Structure formats: C-alpha cells, structure tokens
Amino acid sequence: MPAPSPWWTPHVHADRRPFLLSRNRIQASLREFFAERDFVEVDTATLQVSPGNEAHLHAFATEAVGMGGDKTPLYLHTSPEFACKKLLAAGERRIACFAHVYRNRERGPLHHPEFTMLEWYRVGESYEALMRDSAKILGLAAEKAETGTLTFRGSEVDPFKEPERLSVAEAFERFAGIDLLASIDRTGATDRGHLASSLKQAGMRVAEDDTWSDLFSRVIVERVEPHLGHGRATILDEYPVAEAALARPTARDPRVAERFELYACGVELANAFGELTDTVEQRRRFEGEMTEKMRVYGESYPVDEDFLAALALMPEASGIALGFDRLVMLATGASRIDQVLWAPVPEAAR
C-alpha cells in the first residue's frame, strides 16, 4: 500500500486549507476576546529546566552547550504554566498565552507531538470565572467557523447552550455506581483496597499492581468520559486532591480540589485549577508525582526550584489550559488533529 501524500502536496493542502483558514479566524477572535477583557498576551520560552512534574506526561529532552563545552540539561515544555505563574508572581494580573508545547509518546487523531496550548490566568478571581470564559469561547469558535454545532465522530454539541456541571463523585455514582469519596479520607489520602472492591462490584477489571490512581483513571476512561459533552458541553468538576497536583482543595470538602475539565463531543478540551500557592505542599506533590513516574516509566524530571520560589510570591489565582487545535477540530468538523495544523510533524517511517 503506497504511503499517503505529504501535507505539502498541493492537492492535500487544498483539502486542508479551509480548516486552516478557520483556525486563523478563531485564533484572531480569541485574541480579541482576551484583549477586550484586559488580558495581556504573553510569550513564554519553550526551553525550561523542567518540563513539568506530572507522572504521565512525557517530555522531549535536549541540552544547552556553553562556549566552553559545558552542558546543561533542558526540556521542551509540556505547558507554559510554570512561566505564566512566574509572571503572576512578578505582578501581572490577567494574562493569556498561545504556546507551542511538546509531549512525547503521544500521537493519534487527537494527539500530536507539537501542538498549541491556550492558557489564561485570572488573579484574585475564582476558577468559576474560567467556566464562564470557556462557555463563551465555545460559542465564539463556532461563530468564526461559521457553524452552529461542534462535531466529532458522530457526536454533536450546541456550543451556545450552558454547559452541564458535574462533580467527579457524581459522575462515578451516575455512570459506574461507585462511591468515590468513600475511598478518600479527610486528609486527601486514598484507600486503594476500598476503590478496588468498588470496581469489582461494578464488574470492572482490577489488576494486582493497580494503584488507586490507576483504578481512578480506569473508571474515568471506561465509564465516565464516554458520557461527557454530548448535546451540550460538560464541566467535570471537583477532582480528588490526589488527582489535582497543581490545584488547591475546595473550601467545602478537603477531599476534592478546585479542578475542572471541559468536555465537548466526548473530547477533553481544557483543564483548569484554582491554583495551589502553598510551596511546601506543591513540592510534596511534585515529589510524589516523580516517584510514581519513576515507578511506572523508570525516569523522572527535575523540580523547577525557580518556580517554587516564585510560588511563594504568587497571589491567589485561577488558571486554565485549553487544547486550541482540538477546539478548532470540533468547530470545523475535522476528524484528525493534523488537518488543523499548518505544518504537521512528519510521522516516523514504520
């Protein structure tokens, strides 16, 4: 079977060009959206001393070579988050950033090794303000793509309807019949045995080496996500503290955090936090994430000490990361992420 034509082949580009022009219109409208709300657009460095400290995110590593031949390890960032929060510590109040970000071990219809992340932050405002932003952005993207519907793989969403708001605990109960919070104590510590028993009762697979986090993720992927964002968008809210490494606990319940994810057409579009600013707690969480990464993948990433120092100065804020390319996909009806990228990264020959 012959290999598919490269993206730069004229007939392939002609098929992709309508998606790309819509992308430009959506991006321009979002820049205007943030400017009208007094956000400052910032541009962060791609090279960082740490790519982030989440166990299941994988980075591209490189090194800086000095004039004398000395070498310093560096990484392509997986998110502009650390740099953006340093800018909040420096005194910025509302910032937005379109950043090219890089994630290894990810390629498929919804994943690309290099993609565009849209992040924005609000100092002194709750993460519920980000929910309202997200709802407006869905409608704005649809308008600029000249459609009234977001679509992906046969699922449709009315982008002008108010999103459904559903807590993770409610979703576990509704879609899996599992009492999630019964496996978490008031300190946020998790009970693997209790959750494993609940999964078995729900008819789900449990392996001997599954951690609590593995079991949590299995329920999310197999029982919860297939039901989210159909007809209207879904805001999946209040993740367990153990699954929200950069978010602060809610005032209502210390077992869960101010974290939500936005879904449309079954696709995860955005991840938002009421930002954690406790330096000691943040270090503890980073170290826990890297311990888990070493256990699962045999590698870990350094902690950005500069970031932790800045966190001590950072004011209370909320922040969100949205996969811009995925938003364009849903607004234009594209079936693969490479259709909405001007110049996709070539796939390795098999």
JOCOR-V931345 format. One line per field, one symbol per residue. ss: DSSP state (h for helix, s for strand, l for the rest). A space follows every 10 residues. Layout:
ss=???
This chain:
ss=lllllllllh hhhhhhhhhh hhhhhhhhhh hhhhhhllls slllllssll llllllllls ssssslllll ssssssllll hhhhhhhhhh lllsssssss sslllllsll sllsssssss sssllllhhh hhhhhhhhhh hhhhllllls ssllssslll lllsssshhh hhhhhhlllh hhhsllllls lhhhhhhhhh hlllllllll lhhhhhhhhh hhhhhhhlll sllsssslls hhhlllslsl lllllsslss ssssllssss ssssslllhh hhhhhhhhhh hhhhhhhlll llllhhhhhh hlllllssss ssshhhhhhh hhllllhhhh llllllllll
